[in-house]
């Protein structure tokens, strides 16, 4: 990267900077004229110079010039105006100059602001582009939070400076010189006084501000380190809690914050000292002007108009001078920031841009063997992971890599995937060095999966199809305002040096997955999910999710048919008691009191969970139906019994898993609340306390909790209150709840709740599993299995995929690698989170799926169990970074070498 920020700015904004400089120079003309007008107004119409005689007039806007050798040349004789007319005319000209100067400033500031934002966009893109081209070893030494902080925050000040880099010194310097020149023209000595003060400011203030630059650099470095440390704590929060090191982390953060506080305090002290001196010098000059200029005016050596004009001009002098000094400090500050960023992003052996160039057309298949030739790989500490090994994998061949404890197989798999670079030797595809091949070749013809999985915070579908998004293959057609916005986006991207690829285009390479478009992509997706045994997990996620009706209309259309089929199936198998359906005029004993009262799914926060009892309208319904006291008394009874049963148990006791009313952490709060409310009349209890107690009753299910608190009379009142609730539902709550309807799909409820349209009985422990199995069969019979799988694929996996289990993340990574149908499939212990039986099952499925439809990729699998090598054509054994055995399993067993020892 360009080491100098100024050169970087000039390189990309040369034409724009020259244009702004021309505009600035033009703006100096009306700026100078605005200084001279106050003198003309004061000396002319105000003091009456030239209007001594009654009715006297003077020319206004007379244009005449004295030219050498020619004499006076008059272009326009002007308008003859009297004293009052001249006053108004000059004042209007002054107002016009104010407007013109303001418009110049508006244009200049807008132009430089847009220029700065474009360059900031360019810098950020350049930095991220370099991150994408860093060699793999760099990421083992740097914290992701620090890189993100540099891209987001540390270059932010550069955007504000870029527009000012060349314009500001010319603009401010021009304004200062114009004001200074005007003062000197009016009176030489006053001009010299102003010049001396300005020189002192220019020389002294920047010297004092050098300390601010040093402190600013220290502040930036310590803040960046803090950001990286906080990122580490967030990533390692599990280890912090497991090892009880939270107080150690608090001490570390407190120490870092103390260091930052000291730096910032010193910075503020020094900054305000410099500001005090600068302001003092700025105020000394008016004092001298008033004293010396006033003396000269009294002596008659300076007229009042000139003095007023000089003071007015000087009022505009300290501002530009101060801003010019500030600009110099900002220049030094951003140069330091820029140099620090350049140092962090200047890495040796950066991947060449041509390697990552966008390629729309699919590259030809890799028909040459993948070879490691005298390959050595070292870790960051210099220890050899591979020591001059040579091995070749032919197209279509399956190879199991087996390692002893000191290994080497993992490093070879990573080298084949270009995740580690050789210390010596090379990895080649035929005669081509793998590192010299474009990523369009290696990224599409080679797939890699390992146990170290990272998933993006997006849906399962987005993460599964991520390996197919190489280039925008199908463009989007925009119309109207959207088309105008797209044209503007393209233009701005070009001016900022960014690519203009449309993120909204279809980037999915359907052909690579064996499909022709989005309409038939589901079949290969389903096959790979079945191969890695992930389909059932995704179906479960789909049942627990809400379906988007705009996309899953088929599922919503058949929901009533699904419900009927489930009832019929349960009756046929004698399992009718497993599900108690919702009926509009009846109380569902297997549902909570809250669910019976609401009899619908909350579609907004107003009636969701604990907000229900606190809702004013819902509370008024309870009061009208006479349920408010009854549910309050029930809540008090539940609180007493719960606290009596659970208060003395440790928070991690398994009984708390069955407690629906309150968590272990809430018991002390409810215990305090119960003591405060005991023996207090109902009317004396506050609305908040009443809502907390009533909320406990909402979670009550008689067959499950068996406190004997639910009578037939109370159930009838609840059904009546439900009807009353919906009869007078206010407009602001119309969209906050979706009422249960036997003939309708409830969009706010999960798919499983829609299918069941009821609640599973609490007397059948295995009921959820049995019902789920029946639901899957019915979905398959009705042709809706794929629809539900599609709903599950919409599930958001969370940050880093943390909403999935470790085994699910690893299965998804293998499915993603398999879906690309590569020529070389590299799998580096990809399923370590699974048990041995499941690993072997997935391995067989993957080997079978990879060879479907005549496709025959080479498969290199670093196995966790040497016995799995029997499924491969070859077994390659590594020990201490060396290749010690290579051959079929039968050949290696006959040799009685390391492989046989590992099997035993």
Secondary structure by P-SEA (a helix, b strand, c coil): ccccaaaaaaaccaaaaaaaaaaaaaaaaaaaaaaaaaaaaaacccccccccccbbbbbcbbbbbbbcccccccccccccccaaaaaaaaaaaaaaaaaaaaaaaaaaaaaaaaaaaaaaaaaaaaaaaaaaaccaaaaacccaaaaaaaacccaaaaaaacccccaaaaaaaaaaaaaaaaaaaacaaaaaaaaaaaaaaaccccccaaaaaaaaaaaaaaaaaaaaaaaaaaaaaaaaaaacaaaaaaaaaaaaaaaaaaaaaaaaaaaaaaaaaaaaaaaaaaaaaaaaaaaaaaaccccaaaaaaaaaaaaacaaaaaaaaaaaaaaaaaaaaaaaaaaaacccccccccccccccccccccccccccccbbbbcccccccccbbbbbbcccbbbbbbbccccaaaaaaaaaacccccccccccccccccccccaaaaaaabbbbccccccccccaaaaaaccccccccbbbbbcaaaaaaaaaaaaaaaaaccccccccccccccccccccccccaaaaaaaaaaaacaaaaaaaaaaacccccccaaaaaaaaaaaaaaaaaaaaaacccccbbbbbcccccccccaaaaaacccccccccccccccccaaaaaaaaaacaaaaaaaaaaaaaaaaaacccccccccccccccccccccaaaaaaaaaaaacccccccccaaaaaaaaaaaaaccccccccccccaaaaaaaaaaaaaaaacccccccccccccccccccccccaaaaaacccccccccaaaaaaaaaaaaaaaaacaaaaaaaaaaacccccccccccaaaaaaaaaaaaaaacccbbbbccccccccaaaaaaaaaaaaaaaaccccccbbbbbcccccccccccbbbbbccccccccccaaaaaaaccaaaaaac
